[in-house]
Amino acid sequence: MKKTIAIFCSVVLLAACQHSKRDMLIGSWQAVSIDNPQMDALMTQGQIFIDTVGKHTDAATNASLYGVTNIDSMRHVLQLQLDSVKKMRRVSLASTMFTFRKNGMAMFTFGTFKDSTKWYFDDGGSLMLDDLKEKDAAGKIKLQIATLTDTLLKLQLTEDGVTSSVSFHPESKK
């Protein structure tokens, strides 16, 4: 009997110490990484193209295929463009933050763009962002919470068969 009471008390105590998903989400979260296999594959393919374009063709073939005979200059411009896309991705990630408030409002920042939205969990446990200005489903974003701990929030979004995951850490207190 004492053992049963001890187990029951332990379970009740453990349950009381756990925070709800809603409570854990409250606060500011800074994006730290993005995982999008399709985008990563395109970047890798782009780099392979830059590294190999025109290496096995003569000037006349290059002019016919690419409209230029100076492949080194074209390769340099393409590399600058790819590097620019990578830099924009890093800058965007570093400036992405979500702040979830207890009142059901969320503030988000993407670079210089700032906005607010209503947030809640749907019946299936998905995190819903509901644009108050939109009256139809187009104003709703459904996110899956892949991970939620006191040190990590990982959100997944699937659009048109493409899944992206963004990981966040709690905003550091300065």
PyMOL commands that set and color helices and strands:
alter all, ss='L'
color gray80, all
select helices_A, chain A and resi 2-17+21-25+37-52+59-66+71-94+137-139
alter helices_A, ss='H'
color red, helices_A
select strands_A, chain A and resi 27-35+96-100+105-110+113-121+127-130+140-148+153-159+162-170
alter strands_A, ss='S'
color yellow, strands_A
deselect
rebuild
show_as cartoon
